[in-house]
C-alpha cells in the first residue's frame, strides 16, 4: 500500500469517528454546561421584606441636617428620629457609613408600629472644606425605603486663622531693609471657635528676628469676627541679618491641645510605688509662619543682558542648563559707604563645585560708589543636580564693609 492510500484510509476513519460522536449527542448537549458557583448576595444580612405584606413604613424626620460651620478637629453629633408609621414592626440594621453612626437601644433591632428610635451621627473633619458632608445608610424591611440615607452637611474651617493665610501656609513679608534701621511687620492669629487660648511663645529661626505679642482688643476681634486672638509683631535687625533675601520660620506655640490618636503603652510614663499611675504625654499645637524679607544695605546688584536676577529676593535664576556644557553669568555690583576697596574675608559656597569670582572695575569713576564685576558659573562637566526654591545654591560672603559684613546670594538652576 502506497503513502497516498494510507493517508486516505486515516482520513476516512477520522471522519467516521467524528460522525459517531455527533450522532450520539442530543441537541441539549451541543453547548457544554459549566457548573455555576453560587455567589453570596449582598442582601443576606439585610432585614427581610415580606413577600405579601402588611409592611412597616420608615419615616425619617429631616434626613438632611445642616450644621453650619465647625472647626477642623472639632467633634459634633446629631440625632435623627426614625419613626415606624406602618402596620408591622420595622426592622433596621446599620449599613455603610462615612462617619460614626450609633443606633439607640431597641429590642431585636425592631421598632414597633407608632414608635420611633434615635440614630446618632458623630463626625470630626480632618481638613478644611467649603462643603463638608457625611452619610450613613440604614437598611430596613420597608419595601419603599430599603436603604435610608441620613446626611449631615456644612463647612469645616481651620481652628486657628492667621493674617496672610493661604492653602500652602502662612506668609508674612517684611519691608526692605536698606540701612541700619530695623523694620517690622505686625500680623494676627485668631479663632472664632475658642473663647480663649494662650499664646505661649514665638520662636524665630534667625537671630536677627525678634517678636512680641499681645491680646487683640474687642474692637480688633470684631473686625476679624473672632472670639480670641493675638497680634504678633516681628522685627528684623539689619545689624544681625546678612545682605540678601531671606525666608525664615517663626514657630508659634500655644496651649491648644494637639489632636492625637489614643496613646499607646509606649506613650505612658510609669510611676513606681503604691497604685500604678499612667501619665499621658500630650503636646500642644504649634504653628509655622514663613517670614520673608530683603536686606539690600549699601549693595546694589544689576544683571547684564540675559541674566535673570531678582533684586528683591537676591536670587539668580539660571534655569535649566546642560551639565555637560555648564553656564556662566555676569552681574554688576555697586557698593556704597566705604572708600577702600571691598575685600572678601571669607566665603562659603554650596555646592562646592559652583564657581564665584569678584573683581573691582577700576575704570568705573564715581565719588560715592564702587563697581565690581561678579561671575557665577556652573563648570562644564558638572554632575546633574537640581537647586530649586526649597533647595537653593548659595554664596555667603564675609566682607570688610562696616554695613555689609555678610552678603548672601542665592542661585536656582537645574543641570541635566
One Martini backbone bead per residue (centre of mass of N, CA, C, O) as a GRO file, in nm:
protein
  416
    1UNK     BB    1   0.096   0.037   0.024
    2UNK     BB    2   0.070   0.351  -0.027
    3UNK     BB    3   0.072   0.671   0.101
    4UNK     BB    4  -0.200   0.764  -0.013
    5UNK     BB    5  -0.374   0.531   0.102
    6UNK     BB    6  -0.314   0.579   0.400
    7UNK     BB    7  -0.429   0.870   0.425
    8UNK     BB    8  -0.716   0.799   0.333
    9UNK     BB    9  -0.785   0.603   0.563
   10UNK     BB   10  -0.746   0.800   0.802
   11UNK     BB   11  -0.959   1.007   0.717
   12UNK     BB   12  -1.207   0.817   0.725
   13UNK     BB   13  -1.187   0.744   1.029
   14UNK     BB   14  -1.217   1.032   1.144
   15UNK     BB   15  -1.495   1.096   1.025
   16UNK     BB   16  -1.645   0.856   1.157
   17UNK     BB   17  -1.592   0.939   1.453
   18UNK     BB   18  -1.731   1.213   1.447
   19UNK     BB   19  -2.010   1.110   1.366
   20UNK     BB   20  -2.063   0.928   1.612
   21UNK     BB   21  -2.050   1.150   1.828
   22UNK     BB   22  -2.271   1.336   1.714
   23UNK     BB   23  -2.509   1.120   1.719
   24UNK     BB   24  -2.475   1.075   2.045
   25UNK     BB   25  -2.592   1.361   2.065
   26UNK     BB   26  -2.780   1.600   2.187
   27UNK     BB   27  -2.906   1.914   2.160
   28UNK     BB   28  -2.847   1.984   2.473
   29UNK     BB   29  -2.513   1.914   2.420
   30UNK     BB   30  -2.372   2.124   2.243
   31UNK     BB   31  -2.336   2.292   2.504
   32UNK     BB   32  -2.147   2.342   2.755
   33UNK     BB   33  -2.186   2.300   3.109
   34UNK     BB   34  -2.121   2.511   3.362
   35UNK     BB   35  -2.070   2.534   3.678
   36UNK     BB   36  -2.227   2.705   3.929
   37UNK     BB   37  -2.128   2.962   4.141
   38UNK     BB   38  -2.219   3.061   4.429
   39UNK     BB   39  -2.331   3.377   4.533
   40UNK     BB   40  -2.316   3.625   4.756
   41UNK     BB   41  -2.543   3.817   4.890
   42UNK     BB   42  -2.586   4.147   4.998
   43UNK     BB   43  -2.880   4.075   5.140
   44UNK     BB   44  -2.838   3.872   5.377
   45UNK     BB   45  -2.808   4.106   5.623
   46UNK     BB   46  -3.079   4.204   5.568
   47UNK     BB   47  -3.382   4.281   5.598
   48UNK     BB   48  -3.674   4.117   5.551
   49UNK     BB   49  -3.919   4.103   5.301
   50UNK     BB   50  -4.235   4.077   5.257
   51UNK     BB   51  -4.425   3.930   4.996
   52UNK     BB   52  -4.735   4.035   5.117
   53UNK     BB   53  -4.767   4.141   5.385
   54UNK     BB   54  -4.754   4.365   5.579
   55UNK     BB   55  -4.600   4.698   5.629
   56UNK     BB   56  -4.371   4.909   5.696
   57UNK     BB   57  -4.285   5.267   5.785
   58UNK     BB   58  -4.019   5.469   5.703
   59UNK     BB   59  -3.956   5.777   5.895
   60UNK     BB   60  -3.759   6.065   5.843
   61UNK     BB   61  -3.670   6.338   6.017
   62UNK     BB   62  -3.477   6.512   5.857
   63UNK     BB   63  -3.225   6.364   5.672
   64UNK     BB   64  -3.109   6.664   5.663
   65UNK     BB   65  -2.822   6.825   5.822
   66UNK     BB   66  -2.747   7.160   5.905
   67UNK     BB   67  -2.454   7.280   6.087
   68UNK     BB   68  -2.262   7.470   5.935
   69UNK     BB   69  -2.002   7.554   6.140
   70UNK     BB   70  -1.659   7.429   6.183
   71UNK     BB   71  -1.380   7.277   6.313
   72UNK     BB   72  -1.097   7.138   6.281
   73UNK     BB   73  -1.126   6.858   6.510
   74UNK     BB   74  -1.411   6.883   6.563
   75UNK     BB   75  -1.692   6.748   6.750
   76UNK     BB   76  -2.001   6.627   6.622
   77UNK     BB   77  -2.366   6.583   6.671
   78UNK     BB   78  -2.667   6.393   6.559
   79UNK     BB   79  -3.023   6.333   6.596
   80UNK     BB   80  -3.222   6.108   6.449
   81UNK     BB   81  -3.561   6.039   6.351
   82UNK     BB   82  -3.719   5.713   6.355
   83UNK     BB   83  -4.029   5.608   6.216
   84UNK     BB   84  -4.318   5.388   6.255
   85UNK     BB   85  -4.607   5.397   6.017
   86UNK     BB   86  -4.690   5.111   6.026
   87UNK     BB   87  -4.824   4.771   6.092
   88UNK     BB   88  -4.533   4.666   6.144
   89UNK     BB   89  -4.239   4.590   6.229
   90UNK     BB   90  -3.931   4.760   6.221
   91UNK     BB   91  -3.638   4.682   6.055
   92UNK     BB   92  -3.293   4.743   6.150
   93UNK     BB   93  -2.968   4.834   5.988
   94UNK     BB   94  -2.647   4.900   5.972
   95UNK     BB   95  -2.456   5.050   5.732
   96UNK     BB   96  -2.304   5.244   5.548
   97UNK     BB   97  -2.029   5.476   5.649
   98UNK     BB   98  -1.847   5.803   5.697
   99UNK     BB   99  -1.920   5.768   6.000
  100UNK     BB  100  -2.041   5.776   6.309
  101UNK     BB  101  -2.293   5.526   6.395
  102UNK     BB  102  -2.586   5.530   6.618
  103UNK     BB  103  -2.807   5.315   6.776
  104UNK     BB  104  -3.054   5.288   6.957
  105UNK     BB  105  -3.198   5.109   7.182
  106UNK     BB  106  -3.337   4.780   7.094
  107UNK     BB  107  -3.547   4.523   7.018
  108UNK     BB  108  -3.423   4.332   6.776
  109UNK     BB  109  -3.410   4.572   6.572
  110UNK     BB  110  -3.698   4.706   6.648
  111UNK     BB  111  -4.002   4.890   6.547
  112UNK     BB  112  -4.283   4.975   6.651
  113UNK     BB  113  -4.575   5.074   6.589
  114UNK     BB  114  -4.552   5.426   6.646
  115UNK     BB  115  -4.253   5.425   6.682
  116UNK     BB  116  -3.918   5.538   6.789
  117UNK     BB  117  -3.580   5.637   6.698
  118UNK     BB  118  -3.233   5.693   6.744
  119UNK     BB  119  -2.982   5.846   6.522
  120UNK     BB  120  -2.636   5.884   6.562
  121UNK     BB  121  -2.411   6.132   6.442
  122UNK     BB  122  -2.048   6.136   6.416
  123UNK     BB  123  -1.802   6.403   6.357
  124UNK     BB  124  -1.451   6.467   6.216
  125UNK     BB  125  -1.271   6.687   6.069
  126UNK     BB  126  -0.941   6.694   5.895
  127UNK     BB  127  -1.028   6.932   5.694
  128UNK     BB  128  -1.071   7.194   5.503
  129UNK     BB  129  -1.418   7.270   5.392
  130UNK     BB  130  -1.670   7.415   5.223
  131UNK     BB  131  -1.792   7.117   5.170
  132UNK     BB  132  -1.931   6.916   5.423
  133UNK     BB  133  -1.985   6.549   5.434
  134UNK     BB  134  -2.213   6.291   5.559
  135UNK     BB  135  -2.301   5.931   5.553
  136UNK     BB  136  -2.584   5.717   5.637
  137UNK     BB  137  -2.694   5.375   5.635
  138UNK     BB  138  -3.027   5.225   5.653
  139UNK     BB  139  -3.166   4.920   5.691
  140UNK     BB  140  -3.485   4.783   5.577
  141UNK     BB  141  -3.834   4.636   5.556
  142UNK     BB  142  -3.904   4.865   5.361
  143UNK     BB  143  -3.983   4.862   5.027
  144UNK     BB  144  -3.960   5.197   5.002
  145UNK     BB  145  -3.698   5.184   5.236
  146UNK     BB  146  -3.427   5.001   5.227
  147UNK     BB  147  -3.245   5.277   5.193
  148UNK     BB  148  -3.148   5.496   5.440
  149UNK     BB  149  -3.056   5.838   5.418
  150UNK     BB  150  -2.814   6.011   5.617
  151UNK     BB  151  -2.733   6.367   5.647
  152UNK     BB  152  -2.450   6.586   5.660
  153UNK     BB  153  -2.395   6.955   5.643
  154UNK     BB  154  -2.109   7.184   5.575
  155UNK     BB  155  -1.839   7.366   5.736
  156UNK     BB  156  -1.475   7.349   5.738
  157UNK     BB  157  -1.248   7.504   5.952
  158UNK     BB  158  -1.007   7.655   6.085
  159UNK     BB  159  -0.927   7.705   6.404
  160UNK     BB  160  -0.684   7.877   6.301
  161UNK     BB  161  -0.610   8.220   6.213
  162UNK     BB  162  -0.428   8.406   5.970
  163UNK     BB  163  -0.259   8.641   5.850
  164UNK     BB  164  -0.166   8.523   5.536
  165UNK     BB  165  -0.336   8.304   5.442
  166UNK     BB  166  -0.304   7.974   5.290
  167UNK     BB  167  -0.286   7.664   5.153
  168UNK     BB  168   0.045   7.661   5.201
  169UNK     BB  169   0.024   7.891   5.430
  170UNK     BB  170   0.215   8.129   5.618
  171UNK     BB  171   0.275   8.477   5.502
  172UNK     BB  172   0.532   8.712   5.577
  173UNK     BB  173   0.632   9.057   5.509
  174UNK     BB  174   0.905   9.258   5.495
  175UNK     BB  175   1.058   9.526   5.468
  176UNK     BB  176   1.301   9.685   5.324
  177UNK     BB  177   1.653   9.682   5.389
  178UNK     BB  178   1.882   9.980   5.348
  179UNK     BB  179   1.976  10.003   5.650
  180UNK     BB  180   2.009  10.030   6.013
  181UNK     BB  181   1.701  10.007   6.026
  182UNK     BB  182   1.453   9.860   6.157
  183UNK     BB  183   1.197   9.623   6.075
  184UNK     BB  184   0.828   9.572   6.053
  185UNK     BB  185   0.561   9.329   6.139
  186UNK     BB  186   0.197   9.292   6.168
  187UNK     BB  187   0.001   9.027   6.292
  188UNK     BB  188  -0.253   8.761   6.308
  189UNK     BB  189  -0.417   8.555   6.564
  190UNK     BB  190  -0.726   8.354   6.536
  191UNK     BB  191  -1.067   8.275   6.671
  192UNK     BB  192  -1.426   8.150   6.652
  193UNK     BB  193  -1.420   7.887   6.873
  194UNK     BB  194  -1.252   8.019   7.105
  195UNK     BB  195  -1.268   8.197   7.394
  196UNK     BB  196  -0.970   8.084   7.465
  197UNK     BB  197  -0.607   8.138   7.443
  198UNK     BB  198  -0.258   8.064   7.454
  199UNK     BB  199   0.037   8.243   7.396
  200UNK     BB  200   0.357   8.134   7.474
  201UNK     BB  201   0.542   8.139   7.196
  202UNK     BB  202   0.800   8.296   6.979
  203UNK     BB  203   1.012   8.139   6.738
  204UNK     BB  204   1.312   8.205   6.582
  205UNK     BB  205   1.551   8.104   6.323
  206UNK     BB  206   1.671   8.400   6.353
  207UNK     BB  207   1.856   8.624   6.531
  208UNK     BB  208   1.740   8.898   6.377
  209UNK     BB  209   1.467   8.793   6.499
  210UNK     BB  210   1.187   8.942   6.658
  211UNK     BB  211   0.922   8.922   6.919
  212UNK     BB  212   0.576   9.020   6.982
  213UNK     BB  213   0.276   9.009   7.203
  214UNK     BB  214  -0.094   9.060   7.199
  215UNK     BB  215  -0.401   9.110   7.270
  216UNK     BB  216  -0.692   9.153   7.136
  217UNK     BB  217  -0.921   9.368   7.093
  218UNK     BB  218  -1.253   9.400   7.065
  219UNK     BB  219  -1.231   9.554   6.797
  220UNK     BB  220  -1.040   9.353   6.651
  221UNK     BB  221  -1.222   9.103   6.677
  222UNK     BB  222  -1.460   9.221   6.514
  223UNK     BB  223  -1.310   9.255   6.233
  224UNK     BB  224  -1.252   8.913   6.237
  225UNK     BB  225  -1.463   8.735   6.376
  226UNK     BB  226  -1.366   8.688   6.689
  227UNK     BB  227  -1.297   8.564   7.021
  228UNK     BB  228  -0.977   8.520   6.984
  229UNK     BB  229  -0.639   8.681   7.014
  230UNK     BB  230  -0.339   8.799   6.833
  231UNK     BB  231  -0.062   9.007   6.811
  232UNK     BB  232   0.230   9.006   6.587
  233UNK     BB  233   0.565   9.126   6.619
  234UNK     BB  234   0.812   9.176   6.369
  235UNK     BB  235   1.176   9.208   6.388
  236UNK     BB  236   1.446   9.341   6.190
  237UNK     BB  237   1.807   9.332   6.210
  238UNK     BB  238   2.058   9.447   6.008
  239UNK     BB  239   2.305   9.370   6.200
  240UNK     BB  240   2.202   9.036   6.192
  241UNK     BB  241   2.155   9.046   5.874
  242UNK     BB  242   2.221   8.952   5.585
  243UNK     BB  243   2.264   9.012   5.278
  244UNK     BB  244   1.961   8.963   5.133
  245UNK     BB  245   1.751   8.720   5.100
  246UNK     BB  246   1.478   8.585   5.310
  247UNK     BB  247   1.350   8.267   5.471
  248UNK     BB  248   1.173   8.226   5.762
  249UNK     BB  249   1.086   8.090   6.088
  250UNK     BB  250   0.789   8.077   6.289
  251UNK     BB  251   0.712   7.959   6.615
  252UNK     BB  252   0.386   7.895   6.736
  253UNK     BB  253   0.294   7.870   7.074
  254UNK     BB  254   0.040   7.681   7.241
  255UNK     BB  255  -0.243   7.555   7.455
  256UNK     BB  256  -0.349   7.377   7.234
  257UNK     BB  257  -0.454   7.084   7.187
  258UNK     BB  258  -0.352   6.811   7.029
  259UNK     BB  259  -0.460   6.607   6.786
  260UNK     BB  260  -0.495   6.264   6.890
  261UNK     BB  261  -0.442   5.956   6.932
  262UNK     BB  262  -0.448   5.711   7.119
  263UNK     BB  263  -0.250   5.593   7.350
  264UNK     BB  264   0.017   5.409   7.402
  265UNK     BB  265   0.235   5.243   7.598
  266UNK     BB  266   0.482   5.415   7.494
  267UNK     BB  267   0.340   5.694   7.618
  268UNK     BB  268   0.392   5.599   7.900
  269UNK     BB  269   0.430   5.682   8.240
  270UNK     BB  270   0.595   5.522   8.503
  271UNK     BB  271   0.500   5.492   8.846
  272UNK     BB  272   0.627   5.422   9.131
  273UNK     BB  273   0.435   5.236   9.359
  274UNK     BB  274   0.142   5.290   9.488
  275UNK     BB  275  -0.026   5.269   9.241
  276UNK     BB  276  -0.053   5.272   8.922
  277UNK     BB  277   0.046   5.527   8.688
  278UNK     BB  278  -0.076   5.736   8.421
  279UNK     BB  279   0.105   5.951   8.199
  280UNK     BB  280   0.001   6.169   7.957
  281UNK     BB  281   0.146   6.272   7.672
  282UNK     BB  282   0.078   6.614   7.574
  283UNK     BB  283   0.053   6.819   7.307
  284UNK     BB  284   0.083   7.128   7.165
  285UNK     BB  285   0.012   7.361   6.944
  286UNK     BB  286   0.180   7.442   6.634
  287UNK     BB  287   0.300   7.716   6.430
  288UNK     BB  288   0.381   7.838   6.096
  289UNK     BB  289   0.583   8.116   5.986
  290UNK     BB  290   0.664   8.277   5.691
  291UNK     BB  291   0.954   8.490   5.662
  292UNK     BB  292   1.016   8.765   5.452
  293UNK     BB  293   1.310   8.932   5.298
  294UNK     BB  294   1.529   9.237   5.239
  295UNK     BB  295   1.886   9.308   5.236
  296UNK     BB  296   2.059   9.563   5.081
  297UNK     BB  297   2.188   9.814   5.162
  298UNK     BB  298   2.501   9.913   5.001
  299UNK     BB  299   2.386   9.703   4.787
  300UNK     BB  300   2.389   9.672   4.418
  301UNK     BB  301   2.239   9.460   4.173
  302UNK     BB  302   2.311   9.414   3.819
  303UNK     BB  303   2.214   9.286   3.532
  304UNK     BB  304   2.280   9.143   3.253
  305UNK     BB  305   2.229   9.023   2.962
  306UNK     BB  306   2.023   8.732   3.033
  307UNK     BB  307   1.993   8.784   3.334
  308UNK     BB  308   1.814   8.643   3.622
  309UNK     BB  309   1.742   8.896   3.852
  310UNK     BB  310   1.633   8.928   4.198
  311UNK     BB  311   1.640   9.205   4.407
  312UNK     BB  312   1.450   9.115   4.641
  313UNK     BB  313   1.567   8.803   4.686
  314UNK     BB  314   1.854   8.752   4.577
  315UNK     BB  315   1.811   8.587   4.291
  316UNK     BB  316   1.955   8.351   4.066
  317UNK     BB  317   1.830   8.245   3.743
  318UNK     BB  318   1.935   7.980   3.524
  319UNK     BB  319   1.779   7.734   3.495
  320UNK     BB  320   1.816   7.521   3.232
  321UNK     BB  321   2.100   7.308   3.200
  322UNK     BB  322   2.403   7.183   3.091
  323UNK     BB  323   2.625   6.978   3.243
  324UNK     BB  324   2.832   6.958   3.009
  325UNK     BB  325   2.850   7.284   2.945
  326UNK     BB  326   2.730   7.483   3.121
  327UNK     BB  327   2.747   7.816   3.304
  328UNK     BB  328   2.763   8.186   3.263
  329UNK     BB  329   2.737   8.478   3.485
  330UNK     BB  330   2.698   8.840   3.480
  331UNK     BB  331   2.745   9.101   3.726
  332UNK     BB  332   2.663   9.406   3.888
  333UNK     BB  333   2.831   9.578   4.167
  334UNK     BB  334   2.729   9.822   4.401
  335UNK     BB  335   2.920  10.029   4.632
  336UNK     BB  336   2.865  10.179   4.948
  337UNK     BB  337   3.033  10.337   5.232
  338UNK     BB  338   3.338  10.329   5.102
  339UNK     BB  339   3.682  10.376   5.014
  340UNK     BB  340   3.781  10.113   5.019
  341UNK     BB  341   3.808   9.818   4.913
  342UNK     BB  342   3.647   9.532   4.866
  343UNK     BB  343   3.661   9.249   5.089
  344UNK     BB  344   3.705   8.899   5.109
  345UNK     BB  345   3.730   8.713   5.396
  346UNK     BB  346   3.486   8.506   5.335
  347UNK     BB  347   3.360   8.182   5.196
  348UNK     BB  348   3.045   8.015   5.100
  349UNK     BB  349   2.980   7.721   4.895
  350UNK     BB  350   2.666   7.603   4.735
  351UNK     BB  351   2.811   7.411   4.577
  352UNK     BB  352   3.154   7.345   4.552
  353UNK     BB  353   3.151   7.369   4.218
  354UNK     BB  354   3.080   7.648   4.239
  355UNK     BB  355   3.155   7.953   4.079
  356UNK     BB  356   3.328   8.251   4.217
  357UNK     BB  357   3.363   8.603   4.117
  358UNK     BB  358   3.558   8.909   4.201
  359UNK     BB  359   3.589   9.246   4.046
  360UNK     BB  360   3.728   9.544   4.012
  361UNK     BB  361   3.633   9.851   3.851
  362UNK     BB  362   3.870  10.088   3.760
  363UNK     BB  363   3.697  10.252   3.533
  364UNK     BB  364   3.510  10.339   3.750
  365UNK     BB  365   3.354  10.664   3.809
  366UNK     BB  366   3.310  10.775   4.157
  367UNK     BB  367   3.233  10.940   4.470
  368UNK     BB  368   3.019  10.698   4.620
  369UNK     BB  369   3.114  10.444   4.434
  370UNK     BB  370   3.149  10.098   4.342
  371UNK     BB  371   3.260   9.857   4.096
  372UNK     BB  372   3.161   9.513   4.034
  373UNK     BB  373   3.249   9.196   3.905
  374UNK     BB  374   3.034   8.913   3.884
  375UNK     BB  375   3.068   8.549   3.886
  376UNK     BB  376   2.877   8.272   3.767
  377UNK     BB  377   2.950   7.907   3.763
  378UNK     BB  378   2.886   7.609   3.581
  379UNK     BB  379   3.073   7.369   3.513
  380UNK     BB  380   3.184   7.171   3.291
  381UNK     BB  381   3.087   6.844   3.389
  382UNK     BB  382   2.874   6.845   3.579
  383UNK     BB  383   2.655   6.727   3.783
  384UNK     BB  384   2.352   6.648   3.824
  385UNK     BB  385   2.103   6.901   3.931
  386UNK     BB  386   1.883   7.052   4.195
  387UNK     BB  387   1.796   7.410   4.247
  388UNK     BB  388   1.545   7.535   4.426
  389UNK     BB  389   1.341   7.693   4.642
  390UNK     BB  390   1.414   7.457   4.869
  391UNK     BB  391   1.718   7.424   4.711
  392UNK     BB  392   1.965   7.642   4.726
  393UNK     BB  393   2.213   7.801   4.609
  394UNK     BB  394   2.518   7.938   4.775
  395UNK     BB  395   2.664   8.270   4.858
  396UNK     BB  396   2.875   8.341   5.131
  397UNK     BB  397   2.981   8.661   5.255
  398UNK     BB  398   3.272   8.814   5.397
  399UNK     BB  399   3.342   9.151   5.490
  400UNK     BB  400   3.480   9.497   5.529
  401UNK     BB  401   3.204   9.609   5.559
  402UNK     BB  402   3.028   9.774   5.807
  403UNK     BB  403   2.724   9.732   5.640
  404UNK     BB  404   2.845   9.438   5.493
  405UNK     BB  405   2.949   9.165   5.640
  406UNK     BB  406   2.703   9.012   5.494
  407UNK     BB  407   2.656   8.809   5.194
  408UNK     BB  408   2.363   8.663   5.029
  409UNK     BB  409   2.354   8.441   4.756
  410UNK     BB  410   2.116   8.301   4.521
  411UNK     BB  411   2.070   7.985   4.335
  412UNK     BB  412   1.891   7.868   4.041
  413UNK     BB  413   1.899   7.522   3.911
  414UNK     BB  414   1.912   7.285   3.626
  415UNK     BB  415   2.111   6.994   3.575
  416UNK     BB  416   2.129   6.763   3.273
   0.00000   0.00000   0.00000
